[in-house]
Amino acid sequence: MEAVFAGWCGIGSGSRGRSTRKHVQKQNITLSIPKDVLREAKHLAVDRGISLSGFLVEALEERVKRLSEMRRAGERQRALMRRGLKLGTKGKVHWTREDLHAR
C-alpha cells in the first residue's frame, strides 16, 4: 500500500523531517480521501515524525513542483519546435527524396 500511496501523491524517499515553510499563509480545506489511503497516509506521517497535515503538504508541494517543471519543459520544447534548429542548410534543401532513399 505504501508504494501505491507514494506513487499516487508523488512522494519518494526524500529527506525526512519537518517542512521549511513555517511562516506562510494557510487555508483550511476539506478533503474526501478513501479510508485505506488515509490510514496509510497517517502511518507514513508517523513514520516520518510529522503530522498528517504536514505530510500532505509535502506531498502536494512535491507534486505541484514536478508538474510545474513538466509544464515549463513542454513550453521550452514547443518554443524550440516553433523556432526550429539550425541544420546548416540556410533553409534550402540540397537533396532529393530519391537521394535519401537510394537503394
VEXTOR-225479 format. One record per residue: residue number from 1; x, y, z negated of N, C-alpha, C, O in turn. Coordinates in nm, 3 decimals. Last residue first. Layout:
N
+-----+---------+---------+---------+---------+---------+---------+---------+---------+---------+---------+---------+---------+
!   k !     n.u !     n.v !     n.w !    ca.u !    ca.v !    ca.w !     c.u !     c.v !     c.w !     o.u !     o.v !     o.w !
+-----+---------+---------+---------+---------+---------+---------+---------+---------+---------+---------+---------+---------+
! NUM !       X !       Y !       Z !       X !       Y !       Z !       X !       Y !       Z !       X !       Y !       Z !
...
+-----+---------+---------+---------+---------+---------+---------+---------+---------+---------+---------+---------+---------+
END
This chain:
103
+-----+---------+---------+---------+---------+---------+---------+---------+---------+---------+---------+---------+---------+
!   k !     n.u !     n.v !     n.w !    ca.u !    ca.v !    ca.w !     c.u !     c.v !     c.w !     o.u !     o.v !     o.w !
+-----+---------+---------+---------+---------+---------+---------+---------+---------+---------+---------+---------+---------+
! 103 !   1.864 !   0.298 !   5.313 !   1.888 !   0.159 !   5.271 !   2.004 !   0.100 !   5.342 !   2.038 !  -0.016 !   5.319 !
! 102 !   1.789 !   0.615 !   5.176 !   1.855 !   0.536 !   5.280 !   1.885 !   0.398 !   5.227 !   1.926 !   0.380 !   5.112 !
! 101 !   1.659 !   0.802 !   5.027 !   1.606 !   0.666 !   5.024 !   1.668 !   0.579 !   5.131 !   1.608 !   0.480 !   5.174 !
! 100 !   1.785 !   1.043 !   5.071 !   1.774 !   0.996 !   4.935 !   1.734 !   0.849 !   4.927 !   1.771 !   0.779 !   4.833 !
!  99 !   1.756 !   1.075 !   5.345 !   1.890 !   1.070 !   5.285 !   1.885 !   1.007 !   5.146 !   1.971 !   0.927 !   5.110 !
!  98 !   1.478 !   1.091 !   5.364 !   1.545 !   0.975 !   5.422 !   1.688 !   0.960 !   5.365 !   1.734 !   0.849 !   5.341 !
!  97 !   1.433 !   1.339 !   5.258 !   1.381 !   1.223 !   5.187 !   1.452 !   1.097 !   5.235 !   1.482 !   1.008 !   5.156 !
!  96 !   1.736 !   1.530 !   5.286 !   1.602 !   1.490 !   5.330 !   1.558 !   1.369 !   5.247 !   1.638 !   1.307 !   5.177 !
!  95 !   1.909 !   1.811 !   5.146 !   1.895 !   1.669 !   5.180 !   1.753 !   1.642 !   5.223 !   1.662 !   1.721 !   5.199 !
!  94 !   1.925 !   2.054 !   5.029 !   2.021 !   2.025 !   5.136 !   2.016 !   1.878 !   5.175 !   2.113 !   1.826 !   5.231 !
!  93 !   1.705 !   2.301 !   4.927 !   1.727 !   2.157 !   4.934 !   1.816 !   2.127 !   5.053 !   1.786 !   2.169 !   5.165 !
!  92 !   1.759 !   2.585 !   4.727 !   1.749 !   2.526 !   4.861 !   1.783 !   2.378 !   4.856 !   1.877 !   2.336 !   4.788 !
!  91 !   1.808 !   2.703 !   4.484 !   1.670 !   2.695 !   4.530 !   1.652 !   2.633 !   4.667 !   1.540 !   2.628 !   4.718 !
!  90 !   2.075 !   2.667 !   4.433 !   2.026 !   2.803 !   4.458 !   1.888 !   2.801 !   4.522 !   1.854 !   2.888 !   4.603 !
!  89 !   2.174 !   2.436 !   4.343 !   2.126 !   2.436 !   4.482 !   2.080 !   2.574 !   4.525 !   2.049 !   2.595 !   4.643 !
!  88 !   2.238 !   2.399 !   4.079 !   2.346 !   2.433 !   4.171 !   2.304 !   2.437 !   4.316 !   2.389 !   2.443 !   4.405 !
!  87 !   2.033 !   2.371 !   3.908 !   2.090 !   2.247 !   3.962 !   2.202 !   2.273 !   4.061 !   2.254 !   2.180 !   4.122 !
!  86 !   1.901 !   2.502 !   3.629 !   1.990 !   2.538 !   3.739 !   2.061 !   2.412 !   3.784 !   2.139 !   2.353 !   3.710 !
!  85 !   1.561 !   2.427 !   3.555 !   1.703 !   2.409 !   3.531 !   1.783 !   2.452 !   3.653 !   1.737 !   2.439 !   3.766 !
!  84 !   1.273 !   2.621 !   3.447 !   1.346 !   2.531 !   3.535 !   1.493 !   2.525 !   3.499 !   1.543 !   2.608 !   3.423 !
!  83 !   1.072 !   2.766 !   3.326 !   1.192 !   2.836 !   3.370 !   1.270 !   2.751 !   3.470 !   1.327 !   2.803 !   3.566 !
!  82 !   0.887 !   2.567 !   3.265 !   0.845 !   2.684 !   3.345 !   0.966 !   2.753 !   3.405 !   0.963 !   2.795 !   3.521 !
!  81 !   1.050 !   2.396 !   3.113 !   0.991 !   2.346 !   3.238 !   0.945 !   2.462 !   3.326 !   0.962 !   2.457 !   3.448 !
!  80 !   1.106 !   2.564 !   2.898 !   1.216 !   2.515 !   2.981 !   1.162 !   2.464 !   3.115 !   1.224 !   2.487 !   3.219 !
!  79 !   0.852 !   2.594 !   2.790 !   0.922 !   2.712 !   2.842 !   1.035 !   2.670 !   2.934 !   1.059 !   2.734 !   3.037 !
!  78 !   0.807 !   2.329 !   2.709 !   0.721 !   2.388 !   2.813 !   0.786 !   2.512 !   2.873 !   0.777 !   2.534 !   2.994 !
!  77 !   1.008 !   2.308 !   2.513 !   1.013 !   2.223 !   2.631 !   0.926 !   2.279 !   2.744 !   0.965 !   2.276 !   2.860 !
!  76 !   0.920 !   2.495 !   2.324 !   1.051 !   2.511 !   2.388 !   1.059 !   2.430 !   2.516 !   1.111 !   2.478 !   2.617 !
!  75 !   0.676 !   2.377 !   2.253 !   0.677 !   2.510 !   2.314 !   0.808 !   2.536 !   2.386 !   0.810 !   2.592 !   2.495 !
!  74 !   0.770 !   2.142 !   2.135 !   0.686 !   2.136 !   2.255 !   0.684 !   2.268 !   2.328 !   0.690 !   2.272 !   2.451 !
!  73 !   0.901 !   2.253 !   1.915 !   0.978 !   2.177 !   2.013 !   0.900 !   2.167 !   2.144 !   0.957 !   2.181 !   2.252 !
!  72 !   0.681 !   2.362 !   1.777 !   0.785 !   2.452 !   1.829 !   0.870 !   2.381 !   1.936 !   0.906 !   2.442 !   2.036 !
!  71 !   0.547 !   2.122 !   1.713 !   0.481 !   2.223 !   1.797 !   0.585 !   2.316 !   1.859 !   0.578 !   2.347 !   1.978 !
!  70 !   0.735 !   2.000 !   1.547 !   0.697 !   1.934 !   1.672 !   0.630 !   2.034 !   1.767 !   0.655 !   2.030 !   1.887 !
!  69 !   0.738 !   2.182 !   1.336 !   0.860 !   2.160 !   1.413 !   0.828 !   2.096 !   1.548 !   0.886 !   2.132 !   1.650 !
!  68 !   0.476 !   2.147 !   1.246 !   0.518 !   2.278 !   1.297 !   0.644 !   2.266 !   1.381 !   0.656 !   2.330 !   1.486 !
!  67 !   0.489 !   1.882 !   1.159 !   0.402 !   1.915 !   1.271 !   0.436 !   2.051 !   1.330 !   0.427 !   2.069 !   1.452 !
!  66 !   0.675 !   1.910 !   0.946 !   0.703 !   1.821 !   1.059 !   0.617 !   1.857 !   1.180 !   0.668 !   1.863 !   1.292 !
!  65 !   0.540 !   2.092 !   0.775 !   0.672 !   2.125 !   0.830 !   0.700 !   2.041 !   0.954 !   0.744 !   2.094 !   1.056 !
!  64 !   0.312 !   1.944 !   0.711 !   0.298 !   2.072 !   0.782 !   0.430 !   2.110 !   0.847 !   0.432 !   2.156 !   0.961 !
!  63 !   0.436 !   1.731 !   0.572 !   0.357 !   1.706 !   0.692 !   0.342 !   1.832 !   0.776 !   0.358 !   1.828 !   0.898 !
!  62 !   0.550 !   1.865 !   0.354 !   0.635 !   1.791 !   0.447 !   0.563 !   1.766 !   0.579 !   0.623 !   1.778 !   0.686 !
!  61 !   0.320 !   1.971 !   0.233 !   0.425 !   2.061 !   0.282 !   0.512 !   1.990 !   0.384 !   0.545 !   2.047 !   0.488 !
!  60 !   0.188 !   1.732 !   0.163 !   0.127 !   1.823 !   0.260 !   0.230 !   1.920 !   0.317 !   0.229 !   1.948 !   0.437 !
!  59 !   0.366 !   1.627 !  -0.025 !   0.330 !   1.550 !   0.094 !   0.274 !   1.642 !   0.202 !   0.309 !   1.630 !   0.320 !
!  58 !   0.370 !   1.831 !  -0.219 !   0.493 !   1.790 !  -0.150 !   0.461 !   1.719 !  -0.020 !   0.522 !   1.747 !   0.084 !
!  57 !   0.098 !   1.828 !  -0.295 !   0.156 !   1.949 !  -0.236 !   0.282 !   1.914 !  -0.159 !   0.301 !   1.960 !  -0.046 !
!  56 !   0.079 !   1.572 !  -0.404 !   0.002 !   1.603 !  -0.283 !   0.055 !   1.729 !  -0.215 !   0.057 !   1.737 !  -0.092 !
!  55 !   0.249 !   1.608 !  -0.625 !   0.276 !   1.504 !  -0.526 !   0.206 !   1.534 !  -0.395 !   0.265 !   1.524 !  -0.287 !
!  54 !   0.113 !   1.805 !  -0.768 !   0.247 !   1.831 !  -0.715 !   0.286 !   1.733 !  -0.606 !   0.347 !   1.771 !  -0.506 !
!  53 !  -0.119 !   1.657 !  -0.831 !  -0.128 !   1.780 !  -0.753 !   0.006 !   1.813 !  -0.690 !   0.013 !   1.846 !  -0.571 !
!  52 !  -0.010 !   1.458 !  -0.990 !  -0.076 !   1.421 !  -0.864 !  -0.085 !   1.543 !  -0.774 !  -0.063 !   1.534 !  -0.653 !
!  51 !   0.313 !   1.558 !  -1.119 !   0.167 !   1.550 !  -1.125 !   0.113 !   1.506 !  -0.988 !   0.181 !   1.515 !  -0.887 !
!  50 !   0.605 !   1.348 !  -1.138 !   0.536 !   1.473 !  -1.107 !   0.386 !   1.450 !  -1.117 !   0.338 !   1.337 !  -1.122 !
!  49 !   0.766 !   1.121 !  -1.138 !   0.769 !   1.212 !  -1.253 !   0.705 !   1.346 !  -1.226 !   0.745 !   1.447 !  -1.283 !
!  48 !   0.751 !   0.925 !  -0.955 !   0.839 !   1.039 !  -0.922 !   0.848 !   1.139 !  -1.036 !   0.928 !   1.233 !  -1.030 !
!  47 !   0.565 !   0.759 !  -1.072 !   0.700 !   0.707 !  -1.044 !   0.799 !   0.819 !  -1.016 !   0.917 !   0.808 !  -1.049 !
!  46 !   0.343 !   0.931 !  -1.063 !   0.402 !   0.894 !  -1.193 !   0.543 !   0.844 !  -1.173 !   0.633 !   0.880 !  -1.249 !
!  45 !   0.301 !   0.930 !  -0.786 !   0.332 !   1.055 !  -0.854 !   0.397 !   1.026 !  -0.989 !   0.495 !   1.091 !  -1.025 !
!  44 !   0.237 !   0.663 !  -0.743 !   0.357 !   0.719 !  -0.680 !   0.399 !   0.849 !  -0.748 !   0.518 !   0.875 !  -0.765 !
!  43 !  -0.005 !   0.648 !  -0.885 !   0.110 !   0.567 !  -0.926 !   0.241 !   0.622 !  -0.868 !   0.342 !   0.628 !  -0.938 !
!  42 !  -0.159 !   0.828 !  -0.734 !  -0.135 !   0.854 !  -0.877 !  -0.014 !   0.776 !  -0.925 !   0.071 !   0.830 !  -0.996 !
!  41 !  -0.164 !   0.694 !  -0.490 !  -0.101 !   0.826 !  -0.499 !  -0.069 !   0.860 !  -0.644 !   0.037 !   0.915 !  -0.673 !
!  40 !  -0.315 !   0.468 !  -0.556 !  -0.174 !   0.452 !  -0.518 !  -0.099 !   0.585 !  -0.528 !   0.016 !   0.588 !  -0.570 !
!  39 !  -0.560 !   0.595 !  -0.607 !  -0.496 !   0.514 !  -0.711 !  -0.347 !   0.500 !  -0.680 !  -0.264 !   0.518 !  -0.769 !
!  38 !  -0.614 !   0.710 !  -0.356 !  -0.597 !   0.794 !  -0.474 !  -0.524 !   0.720 !  -0.584 !  -0.435 !   0.776 !  -0.648 !
!  37 !  -0.645 !   0.480 !  -0.202 !  -0.538 !   0.574 !  -0.169 !  -0.509 !   0.663 !  -0.290 !  -0.393 !   0.690 !  -0.322 !
!  36 !  -0.871 !   0.368 !  -0.322 !  -0.745 !   0.292 !  -0.321 !  -0.626 !   0.383 !  -0.290 !  -0.518 !   0.364 !  -0.346 !
!  35 !  -1.067 !   0.569 !  -0.280 !  -1.022 !   0.533 !  -0.414 !  -0.890 !   0.459 !  -0.415 !  -0.805 !   0.485 !  -0.501 !
!  34 !  -1.019 !   0.826 !  -0.035 !  -1.054 !   0.688 !  -0.066 !  -0.991 !   0.645 !  -0.200 !  -0.876 !   0.679 !  -0.229 !
!  33 !  -1.106 !   1.154 !  -0.126 !  -0.998 !   1.063 !  -0.091 !  -1.043 !   0.921 !  -0.123 !  -1.101 !   0.898 !  -0.230 !
!  32 !  -1.208 !   1.464 !  -0.081 !  -1.267 !   1.331 !  -0.090 !  -1.163 !   1.234 !  -0.036 !  -1.136 !   1.230 !   0.084 !
!  31 !  -1.121 !   1.757 !  -0.263 !  -1.090 !   1.656 !  -0.162 !  -1.171 !   1.530 !  -0.186 !  -1.198 !   1.495 !  -0.301 !
!  30 !  -1.140 !   2.100 !  -0.312 !  -1.199 !   1.971 !  -0.345 !  -1.172 !   1.875 !  -0.230 !  -1.195 !   1.908 !  -0.113 !
!  29 !  -0.895 !   2.334 !  -0.430 !  -0.980 !   2.278 !  -0.327 !  -1.039 !   2.147 !  -0.379 !  -0.992 !   2.091 !  -0.479 !
!  28 !  -0.753 !   2.639 !  -0.545 !  -0.811 !   2.508 !  -0.574 !  -0.899 !   2.465 !  -0.459 !  -0.969 !   2.546 !  -0.398 !
!  27 !  -0.463 !   2.796 !  -0.441 !  -0.608 !   2.794 !  -0.432 !  -0.655 !   2.652 !  -0.460 !  -0.602 !   2.556 !  -0.403 !
!  26 !  -0.191 !   3.012 !  -0.530 !  -0.251 !   2.881 !  -0.510 !  -0.401 !   2.895 !  -0.503 !  -0.459 !   2.992 !  -0.552 !
!  25 !   0.103 !   3.191 !  -0.459 !  -0.041 !   3.193 !  -0.481 !  -0.098 !   3.056 !  -0.450 !  -0.056 !   2.992 !  -0.353 !
!  24 !   0.401 !   3.086 !  -0.626 !   0.327 !   3.115 !  -0.504 !   0.179 !   3.117 !  -0.538 !   0.135 !   3.053 !  -0.634 !
!  23 !   0.629 !   3.008 !  -0.793 !   0.556 !   3.133 !  -0.805 !   0.490 !   3.170 !  -0.673 !   0.520 !   3.275 !  -0.615 !
!  22 !   0.748 !   2.758 !  -0.729 !   0.680 !   2.778 !  -0.857 !   0.588 !   2.900 !  -0.858 !   0.481 !   2.896 !  -0.918 !
!  21 !   0.870 !   2.548 !  -0.535 !   0.777 !   2.658 !  -0.509 !   0.694 !   2.683 !  -0.634 !   0.581 !   2.635 !  -0.644 !
!  20 !   1.020 !   2.325 !  -0.566 !   1.086 !   2.451 !  -0.597 !   0.994 !   2.571 !  -0.578 !   1.035 !   2.684 !  -0.602 !
!  19 !   0.886 !   2.036 !  -0.733 !   0.890 !   2.127 !  -0.619 !   0.955 !   2.258 !  -0.660 !   0.946 !   2.298 !  -0.777 !
!  18 !   1.081 !   1.796 !  -0.917 !   0.976 !   1.896 !  -0.904 !   0.997 !   1.984 !  -0.782 !   1.109 !   2.004 !  -0.734 !
!  17 !   1.181 !   1.471 !  -0.800 !   1.182 !   1.587 !  -0.887 !   1.074 !   1.686 !  -0.852 !   0.988 !   1.660 !  -0.768 !
!  16 !   1.380 !   1.329 !  -0.540 !   1.283 !   1.316 !  -0.648 !   1.287 !   1.445 !  -0.729 !   1.386 !   1.519 !  -0.726 !
!  15 !   1.410 !   1.353 !  -0.190 !   1.456 !   1.383 !  -0.324 !   1.343 !   1.371 !  -0.425 !   1.227 !   1.401 !  -0.396 !
!  14 !   1.255 !   1.091 !   0.009 !   1.331 !   1.213 !  -0.013 !   1.366 !   1.235 !  -0.158 !   1.353 !   1.144 !  -0.239 !
!  13 !   1.142 !   0.880 !   0.141 !   1.215 !   0.853 !   0.018 !   1.304 !   0.972 !  -0.015 !   1.417 !   0.954 !  -0.061 !
!  12 !   0.850 !   1.047 !   0.257 !   0.954 !   0.947 !   0.269 !   1.020 !   0.924 !   0.136 !   0.961 !   0.948 !   0.030 !
!  11 !   0.523 !   1.117 !   0.368 !   0.629 !   1.131 !   0.270 !   0.729 !   1.020 !   0.289 !   0.694 !   0.911 !   0.334 !
!  10 !   0.292 !   1.125 !   0.525 !   0.417 !   1.176 !   0.580 !   0.527 !   1.194 !   0.478 !   0.615 !   1.278 !   0.497 !
!   9 !   0.056 !   1.014 !   0.464 !   0.074 !   1.153 !   0.423 !   0.209 !   1.208 !   0.466 !   0.236 !   1.326 !   0.445 !
!   8 !   0.078 !   0.762 !   0.588 !  -0.042 !   0.843 !   0.606 !  -0.016 !   0.989 !   0.573 !  -0.060 !   1.079 !   0.646 !
!   7 !   0.317 !   0.659 !   0.495 !   0.302 !   0.689 !   0.637 !   0.186 !   0.782 !   0.663 !   0.193 !   0.870 !   0.749 !
!   6 !   0.250 !   0.631 !   0.225 !   0.363 !   0.716 !   0.263 !   0.354 !   0.754 !   0.410 !   0.382 !   0.868 !   0.447 !
!   5 !   0.038 !   0.449 !   0.241 !   0.014 !   0.584 !   0.193 !   0.126 !   0.677 !   0.237 !   0.100 !   0.790 !   0.280 !
!   4 !   0.178 !   0.226 !   0.343 !   0.062 !   0.280 !   0.414 !   0.037 !   0.423 !   0.371 !   0.017 !   0.510 !   0.456 !
!   3 !   0.369 !   0.185 !   0.146 !   0.412 !   0.220 !   0.281 !   0.298 !   0.280 !   0.362 !   0.318 !   0.373 !   0.440 !
!   2 !   0.201 !   0.120 !  -0.070 !   0.286 !   0.239 !  -0.076 !   0.329 !   0.282 !   0.063 !   0.327 !   0.400 !   0.095 !
!   1 !   0.082 !  -0.120 !   0.000 !   0.000 !   0.000 !   0.000 !   0.086 !   0.126 !   0.000 !   0.050 !   0.226 !   0.061 !
+-----+---------+---------+---------+---------+---------+---------+---------+---------+---------+---------+---------+---------+
END
